[in-house]
């Protein structure tokens, strides 16, 4: 559990972290270099749009 105060807090963090990591780190071994670059560009574009929405 590391430094989390409760199992619920750890679960909420890990759940969100898993989704974010899956978006920002595509499976490299399944993609060509060009496809990987496109996937990363798309992911960071989605992430910046999402971050802009929650901060506005």
mmJSON file of the N, C-alpha and C atoms, coordinates in Angstrom:
{"data_MODEL":{"atom_site":{
"group_PDB":["ATOM","ATOM","ATOM","ATOM","ATOM","ATOM","ATOM","ATOM","ATOM","ATOM","ATOM","ATOM","ATOM","ATOM","ATOM","ATOM","ATOM","ATOM","ATOM","ATOM","ATOM","ATOM","ATOM","ATOM","ATOM","ATOM","ATOM","ATOM","ATOM","ATOM","ATOM","ATOM","ATOM","ATOM","ATOM","ATOM","ATOM","ATOM","ATOM","ATOM","ATOM","ATOM","ATOM","ATOM","ATOM","ATOM","ATOM","ATOM","ATOM","ATOM","ATOM","ATOM","ATOM","ATOM","ATOM","ATOM","ATOM","ATOM","ATOM","ATOM","ATOM","ATOM","ATOM","ATOM","ATOM","ATOM","ATOM","ATOM","ATOM","ATOM","ATOM","ATOM","ATOM","ATOM","ATOM","ATOM","ATOM","ATOM","ATOM","ATOM","ATOM","ATOM","ATOM","ATOM","ATOM","ATOM","ATOM","ATOM","ATOM","ATOM","ATOM","ATOM","ATOM","ATOM","ATOM","ATOM","ATOM","ATOM","ATOM","ATOM","ATOM","ATOM","ATOM","ATOM","ATOM","ATOM","ATOM","ATOM","ATOM","ATOM","ATOM","ATOM","ATOM","ATOM","ATOM","ATOM","ATOM","ATOM","ATOM","ATOM","ATOM","ATOM","ATOM","ATOM","ATOM","ATOM","ATOM","ATOM","ATOM","ATOM","ATOM","ATOM","ATOM","ATOM","ATOM","ATOM","ATOM","ATOM","ATOM","ATOM","ATOM","ATOM","ATOM","ATOM","ATOM","ATOM","ATOM","ATOM","ATOM","ATOM","ATOM","ATOM","ATOM","ATOM","ATOM","ATOM","ATOM","ATOM","ATOM","ATOM","ATOM","ATOM","ATOM","ATOM","ATOM","ATOM","ATOM","ATOM"],
"id":[1,2,3,4,5,6,7,8,9,10,11,12,13,14,15,16,17,18,19,20,21,22,23,24,25,26,27,28,29,30,31,32,33,34,35,36,37,38,39,40,41,42,43,44,45,46,47,48,49,50,51,52,53,54,55,56,57,58,59,60,61,62,63,64,65,66,67,68,69,70,71,72,73,74,75,76,77,78,79,80,81,82,83,84,85,86,87,88,89,90,91,92,93,94,95,96,97,98,99,100,101,102,103,104,105,106,107,108,109,110,111,112,113,114,115,116,117,118,119,120,121,122,123,124,125,126,127,128,129,130,131,132,133,134,135,136,137,138,139,140,141,142,143,144,145,146,147,148,149,150,151,152,153,154,155,156,157,158,159,160,161,162,163,164,165,166,167,168],
"type_symbol":["N","C","C","N","C","C","N","C","C","N","C","C","N","C","C","N","C","C","N","C","C","N","C","C","N","C","C","N","C","C","N","C","C","N","C","C","N","C","C","N","C","C","N","C","C","N","C","C","N","C","C","N","C","C","N","C","C","N","C","C","N","C","C","N","C","C","N","C","C","N","C","C","N","C","C","N","C","C","N","C","C","N","C","C","N","C","C","N","C","C","N","C","C","N","C","C","N","C","C","N","C","C","N","C","C","N","C","C","N","C","C","N","C","C","N","C","C","N","C","C","N","C","C","N","C","C","N","C","C","N","C","C","N","C","C","N","C","C","N","C","C","N","C","C","N","C","C","N","C","C","N","C","C","N","C","C","N","C","C","N","C","C","N","C","C","N","C","C"],
"label_atom_id":["N","CA","C","N","CA","C","N","CA","C","N","CA","C","N","CA","C","N","CA","C","N","CA","C","N","CA","C","N","CA","C","N","CA","C","N","CA","C","N","CA","C","N","CA","C","N","CA","C","N","CA","C","N","CA","C","N","CA","C","N","CA","C","N","CA","C","N","CA","C","N","CA","C","N","CA","C","N","CA","C","N","CA","C","N","CA","C","N","CA","C","N","CA","C","N","CA","C","N","CA","C","N","CA","C","N","CA","C","N","CA","C","N","CA","C","N","CA","C","N","CA","C","N","CA","C","N","CA","C","N","CA","C","N","CA","C","N","CA","C","N","CA","C","N","CA","C","N","CA","C","N","CA","C","N","CA","C","N","CA","C","N","CA","C","N","CA","C","N","CA","C","N","CA","C","N","CA","C","N","CA","C","N","CA","C","N","CA","C","N","CA","C","N","CA","C"],
"label_alt_id":[null,null,null,null,null,null,null,null,null,null,null,null,null,null,null,null,null,null,null,null,null,null,null,null,null,null,null,null,null,null,null,null,null,null,null,null,null,null,null,null,null,null,null,null,null,null,null,null,null,null,null,null,null,null,null,null,null,null,null,null,null,null,null,null,null,null,null,null,null,null,null,null,null,null,null,null,null,null,null,null,null,null,null,null,null,null,null,null,null,null,null,null,null,null,null,null,null,null,null,null,null,null,null,null,null,null,null,null,null,null,null,null,null,null,null,null,null,null,null,null,null,null,null,null,null,null,null,null,null,null,null,null,null,null,null,null,null,null,null,null,null,null,null,null,null,null,null,null,null,null,null,null,null,null,null,null,null,null,null,null,null,null,null,null,null,null,null,null],
"label_comp_id":["UNK","UNK","UNK","UNK","UNK","UNK","UNK","UNK","UNK","UNK","UNK","UNK","UNK","UNK","UNK","UNK","UNK","UNK","UNK","UNK","UNK","UNK","UNK","UNK","UNK","UNK","UNK","UNK","UNK","UNK","UNK","UNK","UNK","UNK","UNK","UNK","UNK","UNK","UNK","UNK","UNK","UNK","UNK","UNK","UNK","UNK","UNK","UNK","UNK","UNK","UNK","UNK","UNK","UNK","UNK","UNK","UNK","UNK","UNK","UNK","UNK","UNK","UNK","UNK","UNK","UNK","UNK","UNK","UNK","UNK","UNK","UNK","UNK","UNK","UNK","UNK","UNK","UNK","UNK","UNK","UNK","UNK","UNK","UNK","UNK","UNK","UNK","UNK","UNK","UNK","UNK","UNK","UNK","UNK","UNK","UNK","UNK","UNK","UNK","UNK","UNK","UNK","UNK","UNK","UNK","UNK","UNK","UNK","UNK","UNK","UNK","UNK","UNK","UNK","UNK","UNK","UNK","UNK","UNK","UNK","UNK","UNK","UNK","UNK","UNK","UNK","UNK","UNK","UNK","UNK","UNK","UNK","UNK","UNK","UNK","UNK","UNK","UNK","UNK","UNK","UNK","UNK","UNK","UNK","UNK","UNK","UNK","UNK","UNK","UNK","UNK","UNK","UNK","UNK","UNK","UNK","UNK","UNK","UNK","UNK","UNK","UNK","UNK","UNK","UNK","UNK","UNK","UNK"],
"label_asym_id":["A","A","A","A","A","A","A","A","A","A","A","A","A","A","A","A","A","A","A","A","A","A","A","A","A","A","A","A","A","A","A","A","A","A","A","A","A","A","A","A","A","A","A","A","A","A","A","A","A","A","A","A","A","A","A","A","A","A","A","A","A","A","A","A","A","A","A","A","A","A","A","A","A","A","A","A","A","A","A","A","A","A","A","A","A","A","A","A","A","A","A","A","A","A","A","A","A","A","A","A","A","A","A","A","A","A","A","A","A","A","A","A","A","A","A","A","A","A","A","A","A","A","A","A","A","A","A","A","A","A","A","A","A","A","A","A","A","A","A","A","A","A","A","A","A","A","A","A","A","A","A","A","A","A","A","A","A","A","A","A","A","A","A","A","A","A","A","A"],
"label_entity_id":["1","1","1","1","1","1","1","1","1","1","1","1","1","1","1","1","1","1","1","1","1","1","1","1","1","1","1","1","1","1","1","1","1","1","1","1","1","1","1","1","1","1","1","1","1","1","1","1","1","1","1","1","1","1","1","1","1","1","1","1","1","1","1","1","1","1","1","1","1","1","1","1","1","1","1","1","1","1","1","1","1","1","1","1","1","1","1","1","1","1","1","1","1","1","1","1","1","1","1","1","1","1","1","1","1","1","1","1","1","1","1","1","1","1","1","1","1","1","1","1","1","1","1","1","1","1","1","1","1","1","1","1","1","1","1","1","1","1","1","1","1","1","1","1","1","1","1","1","1","1","1","1","1","1","1","1","1","1","1","1","1","1","1","1","1","1","1","1"],
"label_seq_id":[1,1,1,2,2,2,3,3,3,4,4,4,5,5,5,6,6,6,7,7,7,8,8,8,9,9,9,10,10,10,11,11,11,12,12,12,13,13,13,14,14,14,15,15,15,16,16,16,17,17,17,18,18,18,19,19,19,20,20,20,21,21,21,22,22,22,23,23,23,24,24,24,25,25,25,26,26,26,27,27,27,28,28,28,29,29,29,30,30,30,31,31,31,32,32,32,33,33,33,34,34,34,35,35,35,36,36,36,37,37,37,38,38,38,39,39,39,40,40,40,41,41,41,42,42,42,43,43,43,44,44,44,45,45,45,46,46,46,47,47,47,48,48,48,49,49,49,50,50,50,51,51,51,52,52,52,53,53,53,54,54,54,55,55,55,56,56,56],
"pdbx_PDB_ins_code":[null,null,null,null,null,null,null,null,null,null,null,null,null,null,null,null,null,null,null,null,null,null,null,null,null,null,null,null,null,null,null,null,null,null,null,null,null,null,null,null,null,null,null,null,null,null,null,null,null,null,null,null,null,null,null,null,null,null,null,null,null,null,null,null,null,null,null,null,null,null,null,null,null,null,null,null,null,null,null,null,null,null,null,null,null,null,null,null,null,null,null,null,null,null,null,null,null,null,null,null,null,null,null,null,null,null,null,null,null,null,null,null,null,null,null,null,null,null,null,null,null,null,null,null,null,null,null,null,null,null,null,null,null,null,null,null,null,null,null,null,null,null,null,null,null,null,null,null,null,null,null,null,null,null,null,null,null,null,null,null,null,null,null,null,null,null,null,null],
"Cartn_x":[0.812,0.0,0.862,2.119,2.996,2.621,2.41,2.108,0.653,-0.202,-1.619,-2.237,-3.233,-3.871,-4.87,-5.404,-6.388,-6.331,-6.835,-6.887,-7.756,-8.815,-9.688,-8.957,-8.15,-7.386,-6.379,-5.722,-4.764,-5.47,-6.64,-7.387,-7.81,-8.287,-8.7,-7.503,-6.37,-5.18,-4.731,-4.644,-4.158,-5.104,-6.384,-7.363,-7.167,-7.03,-6.815,-5.455,-4.443,-3.093,-3.04,-3.724,-3.742,-4.353,-5.452,-6.105,-5.221,-4.599,-3.724,-2.498,-1.898,-0.719,-1.051,-2.211,-2.61,-2.791,-3.281,-3.467,-2.13,-1.254,-0.022,1.123,0.998,2.066,1.501,1.343,0.828,1.819,1.316,2.152,3.176,4.38,5.416,5.733,5.741,6.126,5.116,3.925,2.904,2.872,3.662,3.561,4.874,4.752,5.95,6.332,7.517,7.982,7.06,6.631,5.756,4.4,3.851,2.561,2.66,3.771,3.987,4.017,4.715,4.779,3.397,2.629,1.268,0.398,0.515,-0.276,0.072,1.358,1.776,1.276,1.373,0.897,-0.602,-1.354,-2.805,-3.117,-2.381,-2.627,-2.352,-1.248,-0.94,-1.895,-2.404,-3.408,-4.7,-5.126,-6.307,-6.102,-4.928,-4.642,-4.657,-4.075,-4.055,-5.467,-6.297,-7.691,-8.439,-8.225,-8.882,-8.418,-7.126,-6.584,-7.114,-7.262,-7.796,-9.257,-10.018,-11.425,-11.579,-10.734,-10.907,-10.323,-9.442,-8.892,-9.703,-10.547,-11.346,-12.652],
"Cartn_y":[-1.184,0.0,1.257,1.129,2.288,3.333,4.544,5.639,6.09,5.237,5.571,5.421,6.246,6.233,5.106,4.639,3.568,2.738,1.504,0.681,1.307,2.008,2.657,3.746,4.538,5.595,4.994,3.935,3.263,2.727,2.149,1.594,2.677,3.815,4.925,5.437,5.605,6.082,5.092,3.839,2.829,2.645,2.767,2.649,3.763,4.991,6.118,6.031,5.626,5.524,4.482,3.386,2.331,2.828,3.555,4.081,5.11,5.973,6.997,6.359,5.413,4.747,4.0,3.375,2.659,3.62,4.819,5.811,6.361,6.706,7.412,6.489,5.207,4.28,3.111,3.295,2.19,1.025,-0.134,-1.338,-1.25,-0.892,-0.623,-1.844,-3.001,-4.203,-4.584,-4.005,-4.335,-3.349,-2.276,-1.199,-0.957,-0.471,-0.001,1.342,1.829,3.093,4.25,4.28,5.356,5.285,4.091,3.913,4.295,3.95,4.293,5.808,6.518,7.981,8.596,8.076,8.58,8.307,7.126,6.777,7.687,7.959,8.855,10.276,10.747,12.093,12.21,11.225,11.22,11.18,10.352,10.217,11.528,12.181,13.43,14.539,14.482,15.447,15.258,14.014,13.721,14.167,13.887,14.239,15.756,16.5,17.961,18.527,17.973,18.402,18.126,16.954,16.575,17.494,17.738,18.595,20.018,20.498,21.84,21.927,20.856,20.85,20.857,20.116,20.041,21.253,21.998,23.191,24.439,24.354,25.534,25.618],
"Cartn_z":[0.0,0.0,0.0,0.239,0.194,1.222,0.782,1.701,1.623,1.168,1.113,2.492,2.76,4.081,4.235,3.118,3.198,1.924,1.983,0.779,-0.31,0.075,-0.907,-1.675,-0.959,-1.61,-2.583,-2.178,-3.055,-4.305,-4.127,-5.255,-6.231,-5.716,-6.595,-7.398,-6.737,-7.433,-8.495,-8.136,-9.072,-10.244,-10.02,-11.094,-12.121,-11.643,-12.548,-13.22,-12.462,-13.016,-14.134,-13.963,-14.971,-16.278,-16.183,-17.382,-18.084,-17.31,-17.883,-18.528,-17.859,-18.4,-19.695,-19.735,-20.949,-22.121,-21.838,-22.896,-23.379,-22.446,-22.802,-23.203,-22.911,-23.283,-24.084,-25.392,-26.209,-26.222,-26.532,-26.558,-27.69,-27.356,-28.347,-29.204,-28.626,-29.35,-30.43,-30.389,-31.385,-32.549,-32.479,-33.457,-34.178,-35.401,-36.093,-35.471,-35.777,-35.209,-35.596,-36.84,-37.302,-36.602,-36.495,-35.817,-34.343,-33.721,-32.321,-32.137,-33.016,-32.934,-33.107,-34.043,-34.244,-33.017,-32.455,-31.277,-30.105,-29.912,-28.825,-29.058,-30.284,-30.604,-30.332,-30.765,-30.526,-29.031,-28.299,-26.867,-26.137,-26.461,-25.784,-26.191,-27.394,-27.823,-27.016,-26.87,-26.048,-24.608,-24.09,-22.705,-22.505,-23.433,-23.276,-23.385,-24.281,-24.377,-23.069,-22.508,-21.257,-20.12,-20.037,-18.975,-19.098,-20.324,-20.541,-20.079,-20.293,-19.884,-18.372,-17.665,-16.224,-15.506,-16.152,-15.521,-15.859,-16.87,-17.267,-16.525],
"occupancy":[1.0,1.0,1.0,1.0,1.0,1.0,1.0,1.0,1.0,1.0,1.0,1.0,1.0,1.0,1.0,1.0,1.0,1.0,1.0,1.0,1.0,1.0,1.0,1.0,1.0,1.0,1.0,1.0,1.0,1.0,1.0,1.0,1.0,1.0,1.0,1.0,1.0,1.0,1.0,1.0,1.0,1.0,1.0,1.0,1.0,1.0,1.0,1.0,1.0,1.0,1.0,1.0,1.0,1.0,1.0,1.0,1.0,1.0,1.0,1.0,1.0,1.0,1.0,1.0,1.0,1.0,1.0,1.0,1.0,1.0,1.0,1.0,1.0,1.0,1.0,1.0,1.0,1.0,1.0,1.0,1.0,1.0,1.0,1.0,1.0,1.0,1.0,1.0,1.0,1.0,1.0,1.0,1.0,1.0,1.0,1.0,1.0,1.0,1.0,1.0,1.0,1.0,1.0,1.0,1.0,1.0,1.0,1.0,1.0,1.0,1.0,1.0,1.0,1.0,1.0,1.0,1.0,1.0,1.0,1.0,1.0,1.0,1.0,1.0,1.0,1.0,1.0,1.0,1.0,1.0,1.0,1.0,1.0,1.0,1.0,1.0,1.0,1.0,1.0,1.0,1.0,1.0,1.0,1.0,1.0,1.0,1.0,1.0,1.0,1.0,1.0,1.0,1.0,1.0,1.0,1.0,1.0,1.0,1.0,1.0,1.0,1.0,1.0,1.0,1.0,1.0,1.0,1.0],
"B_iso_or_equiv":[0.0,0.0,0.0,0.0,0.0,0.0,0.0,0.0,0.0,0.0,0.0,0.0,0.0,0.0,0.0,0.0,0.0,0.0,0.0,0.0,0.0,0.0,0.0,0.0,0.0,0.0,0.0,0.0,0.0,0.0,0.0,0.0,0.0,0.0,0.0,0.0,0.0,0.0,0.0,0.0,0.0,0.0,0.0,0.0,0.0,0.0,0.0,0.0,0.0,0.0,0.0,0.0,0.0,0.0,0.0,0.0,0.0,0.0,0.0,0.0,0.0,0.0,0.0,0.0,0.0,0.0,0.0,0.0,0.0,0.0,0.0,0.0,0.0,0.0,0.0,0.0,0.0,0.0,0.0,0.0,0.0,0.0,0.0,0.0,0.0,0.0,0.0,0.0,0.0,0.0,0.0,0.0,0.0,0.0,0.0,0.0,0.0,0.0,0.0,0.0,0.0,0.0,0.0,0.0,0.0,0.0,0.0,0.0,0.0,0.0,0.0,0.0,0.0,0.0,0.0,0.0,0.0,0.0,0.0,0.0,0.0,0.0,0.0,0.0,0.0,0.0,0.0,0.0,0.0,0.0,0.0,0.0,0.0,0.0,0.0,0.0,0.0,0.0,0.0,0.0,0.0,0.0,0.0,0.0,0.0,0.0,0.0,0.0,0.0,0.0,0.0,0.0,0.0,0.0,0.0,0.0,0.0,0.0,0.0,0.0,0.0,0.0,0.0,0.0,0.0,0.0,0.0,0.0],
"pdbx_formal_charge":[null,null,null,null,null,null,null,null,null,null,null,null,null,null,null,null,null,null,null,null,null,null,null,null,null,null,null,null,null,null,null,null,null,null,null,null,null,null,null,null,null,null,null,null,null,null,null,null,null,null,null,null,null,null,null,null,null,null,null,null,null,null,null,null,null,null,null,null,null,null,null,null,null,null,null,null,null,null,null,null,null,null,null,null,null,null,null,null,null,null,null,null,null,null,null,null,null,null,null,null,null,null,null,null,null,null,null,null,null,null,null,null,null,null,null,null,null,null,null,null,null,null,null,null,null,null,null,null,null,null,null,null,null,null,null,null,null,null,null,null,null,null,null,null,null,null,null,null,null,null,null,null,null,null,null,null,null,null,null,null,null,null,null,null,null,null,null,null],
"auth_seq_id":[1,1,1,2,2,2,3,3,3,4,4,4,5,5,5,6,6,6,7,7,7,8,8,8,9,9,9,10,10,10,11,11,11,12,12,12,13,13,13,14,14,14,15,15,15,16,16,16,17,17,17,18,18,18,19,19,19,20,20,20,21,21,21,22,22,22,23,23,23,24,24,24,25,25,25,26,26,26,27,27,27,28,28,28,29,29,29,30,30,30,31,31,31,32,32,32,33,33,33,34,34,34,35,35,35,36,36,36,37,37,37,38,38,38,39,39,39,40,40,40,41,41,41,42,42,42,43,43,43,44,44,44,45,45,45,46,46,46,47,47,47,48,48,48,49,49,49,50,50,50,51,51,51,52,52,52,53,53,53,54,54,54,55,55,55,56,56,56],
"auth_comp_id":["UNK","UNK","UNK","UNK","UNK","UNK","UNK","UNK","UNK","UNK","UNK","UNK","UNK","UNK","UNK","UNK","UNK","UNK","UNK","UNK","UNK","UNK","UNK","UNK","UNK","UNK","UNK","UNK","UNK","UNK","UNK","UNK","UNK","UNK","UNK","UNK","UNK","UNK","UNK","UNK","UNK","UNK","UNK","UNK","UNK","UNK","UNK","UNK","UNK","UNK","UNK","UNK","UNK","UNK","UNK","UNK","UNK","UNK","UNK","UNK","UNK","UNK","UNK","UNK","UNK","UNK","UNK","UNK","UNK","UNK","UNK","UNK","UNK","UNK","UNK","UNK","UNK","UNK","UNK","UNK","UNK","UNK","UNK","UNK","UNK","UNK","UNK","UNK","UNK","UNK","UNK","UNK","UNK","UNK","UNK","UNK","UNK","UNK","UNK","UNK","UNK","UNK","UNK","UNK","UNK","UNK","UNK","UNK","UNK","UNK","UNK","UNK","UNK","UNK","UNK","UNK","UNK","UNK","UNK","UNK","UNK","UNK","UNK","UNK","UNK","UNK","UNK","UNK","UNK","UNK","UNK","UNK","UNK","UNK","UNK","UNK","UNK","UNK","UNK","UNK","UNK","UNK","UNK","UNK","UNK","UNK","UNK","UNK","UNK","UNK","UNK","UNK","UNK","UNK","UNK","UNK","UNK","UNK","UNK","UNK","UNK","UNK","UNK","UNK","UNK","UNK","UNK","UNK"],
"auth_asym_id":["A","A","A","A","A","A","A","A","A","A","A","A","A","A","A","A","A","A","A","A","A","A","A","A","A","A","A","A","A","A","A","A","A","A","A","A","A","A","A","A","A","A","A","A","A","A","A","A","A","A","A","A","A","A","A","A","A","A","A","A","A","A","A","A","A","A","A","A","A","A","A","A","A","A","A","A","A","A","A","A","A","A","A","A","A","A","A","A","A","A","A","A","A","A","A","A","A","A","A","A","A","A","A","A","A","A","A","A","A","A","A","A","A","A","A","A","A","A","A","A","A","A","A","A","A","A","A","A","A","A","A","A","A","A","A","A","A","A","A","A","A","A","A","A","A","A","A","A","A","A","A","A","A","A","A","A","A","A","A","A","A","A","A","A","A","A","A","A"],
"auth_atom_id":["N","CA","C","N","CA","C","N","CA","C","N","CA","C","N","CA","C","N","CA","C","N","CA","C","N","CA","C","N","CA","C","N","CA","C","N","CA","C","N","CA","C","N","CA","C","N","CA","C","N","CA","C","N","CA","C","N","CA","C","N","CA","C","N","CA","C","N","CA","C","N","CA","C","N","CA","C","N","CA","C","N","CA","C","N","CA","C","N","CA","C","N","CA","C","N","CA","C","N","CA","C","N","CA","C","N","CA","C","N","CA","C","N","CA","C","N","CA","C","N","CA","C","N","CA","C","N","CA","C","N","CA","C","N","CA","C","N","CA","C","N","CA","C","N","CA","C","N","CA","C","N","CA","C","N","CA","C","N","CA","C","N","CA","C","N","CA","C","N","CA","C","N","CA","C","N","CA","C","N","CA","C","N","CA","C","N","CA","C","N","CA","C","N","CA","C"],
"pdbx_PDB_model_num":[1,1,1,1,1,1,1,1,1,1,1,1,1,1,1,1,1,1,1,1,1,1,1,1,1,1,1,1,1,1,1,1,1,1,1,1,1,1,1,1,1,1,1,1,1,1,1,1,1,1,1,1,1,1,1,1,1,1,1,1,1,1,1,1,1,1,1,1,1,1,1,1,1,1,1,1,1,1,1,1,1,1,1,1,1,1,1,1,1,1,1,1,1,1,1,1,1,1,1,1,1,1,1,1,1,1,1,1,1,1,1,1,1,1,1,1,1,1,1,1,1,1,1,1,1,1,1,1,1,1,1,1,1,1,1,1,1,1,1,1,1,1,1,1,1,1,1,1,1,1,1,1,1,1,1,1,1,1,1,1,1,1,1,1,1,1,1,1]
}}}
